[in-house]
Amino acid sequence: MRRHCVCVEAVEYCLIRVLILISTLGILSLIDGGCFGRPAGMDIVSILWDLDDEPDGNVEHVAEHGLVKEEVESVLLNPNNEVDESHTSGLPATFGWTDTGRHIIVIWEIVLDDPRTIYPVTAYDVPPKRSSS
């Protein structure tokens, strides 16, 4: 039996090329705005979603919290939304209002730095911060 070896670097290179192609074709959402830990000038971000019906995928996970991709994206797309660190996971967390009027937190992780590609892990409703007066 003949075995095939796959070079990890080659696989990573192919994955990057596919993500760039997908992003170029507009299948992934492009974001222009501030992100956790991102130096100035790196404003383009792609959002990576699992298939809608993938068990345990991020689409199904946010749906379990009564949210849809468009609500999550509306928060991530707004450059004025607060980006902090999740207290439980240490991952980046973006807080903001959806286009449907819900205040949510989106926990996400960085998949690629260039082009900046993020993967929403979860999202759920949270109360807005009280203004300090």
C-alpha positions as CSV (number, residue, x, y, z in Angstrom):
1,M,0.0,0.0,0.0
2,R,1.4,3.4,-0.9
3,R,1.0,6.2,1.6
4,H,0.8,9.9,0.7
5,C,2.5,12.6,2.8
6,V,0.9,16.0,2.9
7,C,3.1,19.0,3.8
8,V,1.3,21.1,6.4
9,E,2.7,24.3,4.9
10,A,1.3,23.3,1.5
11,V,-2.1,22.7,3.0
12,E,-2.0,26.1,4.8
13,Y,-1.0,27.8,1.6
14,C,-3.9,26.2,-0.3
15,L,-6.3,27.2,2.4
16,I,-5.1,30.8,2.3
17,R,-5.5,30.9,-1.5
18,V,-9.0,29.4,-1.3
19,L,-10.0,32.0,1.4
20,I,-8.6,34.8,-0.7
21,L,-10.5,33.6,-3.8
22,I,-13.7,33.2,-1.8
23,S,-13.3,36.6,-0.3
24,T,-12.6,38.1,-3.7
25,L,-15.7,36.6,-5.1
26,G,-17.7,38.2,-2.3
27,I,-18.9,34.9,-0.7
28,L,-17.4,36.0,2.6
29,S,-18.5,39.3,4.1
30,L,-16.0,42.1,4.0
31,I,-15.7,44.3,7.1
32,D,-14.2,47.7,7.3
33,G,-13.7,48.6,10.9
34,G,-11.7,48.3,14.1
35,C,-10.9,44.8,15.4
36,F,-9.3,43.5,18.6
37,G,-5.6,43.7,18.5
38,R,-5.4,45.0,14.9
39,P,-2.8,47.6,14.0
40,A,-4.1,50.7,12.3
41,G,-4.4,50.3,8.5
42,M,-5.5,46.7,8.6
43,D,-9.2,47.3,8.1
44,I,-10.3,44.6,5.7
45,V,-11.7,41.5,7.4
46,S,-13.5,38.4,6.2
47,I,-16.1,36.5,8.2
48,L,-15.9,32.7,8.0
49,W,-19.2,30.9,8.4
50,D,-19.8,27.2,8.6
51,L,-22.5,25.7,6.3
52,D,-26.0,26.7,7.5
53,D,-26.9,23.1,8.3
54,E,-23.6,21.9,9.7
55,P,-24.1,20.3,13.1
56,D,-22.2,22.2,15.8
57,G,-21.3,24.9,13.3
58,N,-21.2,28.6,14.1
59,V,-24.4,29.3,12.1
60,E,-26.4,26.7,14.1
61,H,-24.8,27.9,17.4
62,V,-25.9,31.5,17.0
63,A,-29.3,30.3,15.9
64,E,-29.6,28.5,19.2
65,H,-29.5,32.0,20.7
66,G,-32.2,33.2,18.4
67,L,-29.8,35.1,16.1
68,V,-29.0,34.9,12.4
69,K,-25.8,35.6,10.5
70,E,-27.0,39.0,9.4
71,E,-27.5,40.2,13.0
72,V,-24.0,39.0,13.9
73,E,-22.5,40.7,10.8
74,S,-24.3,44.0,11.5
75,V,-22.5,44.1,14.9
76,L,-19.1,43.1,13.5
77,L,-19.4,45.5,10.5
78,N,-19.9,48.6,12.7
79,P,-16.5,50.1,13.4
80,N,-17.9,52.1,16.3
81,N,-18.8,49.0,18.3
82,E,-16.7,48.2,21.4
83,V,-14.2,45.4,21.1
84,D,-13.0,43.8,24.3
85,E,-11.8,40.4,25.5
86,S,-14.2,37.7,26.7
87,H,-13.8,37.2,30.4
88,T,-14.4,33.4,30.1
89,S,-12.5,32.4,26.9
90,G,-10.0,35.3,26.4
91,L,-11.1,35.6,22.8
92,P,-12.0,38.9,21.2
93,A,-15.6,40.1,21.9
94,T,-17.5,42.7,20.0
95,F,-20.5,44.4,21.6
96,G,-23.2,46.3,19.7
97,W,-26.7,46.8,18.4
98,T,-28.0,44.6,15.6
99,D,-30.0,46.1,12.7
100,T,-33.0,44.5,14.3
101,G,-32.5,46.4,17.6
102,R,-31.0,43.7,19.8
103,H,-27.8,44.3,21.9
104,I,-25.5,41.4,21.6
105,I,-22.0,40.2,22.2
106,V,-20.1,38.3,19.4
107,I,-17.2,36.1,20.5
108,W,-14.8,35.4,17.7
109,E,-11.3,34.2,16.9
110,I,-8.8,35.2,14.3
111,V,-8.3,32.6,11.5
112,L,-5.8,34.5,9.4
113,D,-4.0,37.8,9.9
114,D,-3.6,38.7,6.2
115,P,-6.2,38.9,4.9
116,R,-7.7,39.4,8.3
117,T,-10.3,36.6,8.6
118,I,-12.4,35.9,11.7
119,Y,-14.6,33.1,12.8
120,P,-17.6,34.0,15.0
121,V,-17.7,31.4,17.7
122,T,-20.9,32.4,19.4
123,A,-23.2,35.4,19.8
124,Y,-26.0,36.1,22.3
125,D,-28.0,38.9,23.8
126,V,-26.5,41.0,26.6
127,P,-27.7,44.1,28.4
128,P,-26.1,47.3,27.2
129,K,-23.6,48.9,29.5
130,R,-24.9,51.6,31.8
131,S,-23.6,55.0,31.0
132,S,-21.5,56.4,33.8
133,S,-22.9,59.7,34.8
